Amino acid sequence: MNSDNVKTNWGQFIPLVIVFFFWGFVAASNDILIPVFKETFKLSQGESQLVSLAFYIAYTVGSLIYMGISMLLKQDLVNKIGYKNGLALGLAISALGTLLFYPAANLGSFPLMLSGLFTVALGFSLQQTVANPLAIALGPIATGSQRLTLAGGINNLGTTIGPLIVSFAIFGSANSSTTTMSIESVKIPYLVLGFAFLMVAVLLKFSSLPDKPQAMEEESNDLVSTRNSALNYPQLILGMIAIFVYVGVEVSTASNLPAYMEKNLGFLTKDIAPYISLYWASLMIGRWTGAVEAFTDNMSTQKILRFIAPYIAFGVFLFVNAVANHDLSPFYIYGFIILVLIAADIASKGNPARMLLIFSSLGIAALIVGMLTTGMTSVYAFTSVGLFCSTLWPCIFTLAISGLGKHTSQGSSFLIMMIMGGGIISWLQGFVADEINNIQYSYIVGVFCFAYLAFYAWKVSGILKSQGINFDKKLSGEH
């Protein structure tokens, strides 16, 4: 890496993270659409998860299309058209998907709704292929995972707001006594979103973002010159499985939560949105906490920010729910659960492999508590999974593409392909819930996902050290 590139390039990084916001807004909004579609179209729990399946399988289809075009061109697509053009093209495809919501809502067509979500995510697939490694490259590699964590925090600002806006569009104000749902009311928010996609595409096109980050060209080791494909790197192969199960447990925990709260706790569909918002806000809380190293090298300042950042993020959640006129009293106790997150972040010492191991273990504990308790205790346990999922994506992504050099964009495409786990594991948990007739115990699926992530954290450390990559040394060198 260029030795001059010792600080995060904020002028380039800030416009980039806008697309991260969009991903979160749409993905979390799906969790409101699922129970609405389930009731409107009379679906089973497994069938309702087709929303997640259609959305997340598009990432795989998009990655396959990407690789097919690259093969025809005999050159990596992003390397040929440039990173800015790749982002703009992805945003245009997503905008096209939002247009399908208009006829789908007018016709009351579930398949057409799924087609719209599929097309939106198809564009997201290309955006993610470009934006994730780009976020890592816009500064020193040692703080790459923290920079991606920060981008994820902006993503979760979208996930916090998205469910509230879509819920408001469908049900009206939080204080409304009506439970009538209108599928047609989703048209406007998604059309506005499509317009925003196009505006940001233009903004990014004329921004100072690099078409080909220098860091990706310069990063190399002895293996880069001897391996002709990203698939020749074991950290990537195992990382692909890790992304699959990580996105799976993150999405399935949230997408099955409304059905659990309705069936087991007697919640009305219209009253669930604040809890879905809390789940996704938990990822924002964790990511803002994990991103403090991207802001400063001063250890004393970092220690202070580790306590301030999560509660600022929690304050954002409380503020947006106050604006939406939701009762905040059930959420204040959650402030104490955040202390567990802070302790885990401190214990990780900024090492992505160690962080992955600690947070995966806490994810297992949270799911087990949720399965074995009742009432609001179980709800807080399940929502706290968001806290412990918060930094896993940047950890896995950073570990998986470390040392790939010129194969970075190809490796990124393979990782994005595995986002399909969000749909498949959500459907699997819904299927298990139907088979055992118990949504609460179906969360055992997530326990197995976290178990693999803990294994990957242990395994990848040895793999990278054998290739001369040691994050403890890099981090100590930074400070």
Buried (B, 14 or more C-beta within 10 A) or exposed (E): BEEEBEEBBEEBBEBBBBBBBBBBBBBBBBBBBBBBBBBBBEBEBBBBBBBBBBBBBBBBBBBEBBBEBBEEEEEBBBBBBBBBBBBBBBBBBBBBBBBBBBBBBEEEBBEBBBBBBBBBBBBBBBBBBBBBBBBBBBBBBBBBBBBBBBBBBBBBBBBBBBBBBBBBBBBBEBEEEEEEBBBBBBBEBBBEBBEBBBEBBEEBEEBEBBEBBEBBBBBBBEBBEEBEEBBEBBBBBBBBBBBBBBBBBBBBBBBBBBBBBBBBBEBEBBBBBBBBBBBBBBBBBBBBBBBBBBBEBEEEEBEEBBBEBBBEBBEBBBEBBEEBEBEEEBBEEBEEBBEBBBEBBBEBEBBBBBBBBBBBBBBBBBBBBBBEBEEEEBBBBBBBBBBBBBBBBBBBBBBBBBBBBBBBBBBBBBBBBBBBBBBBBBBBBBBBBBEEEBBBEBBBBBBBBBBBBBBBBEBBBEBBBEBEBBBBEBBEEBE
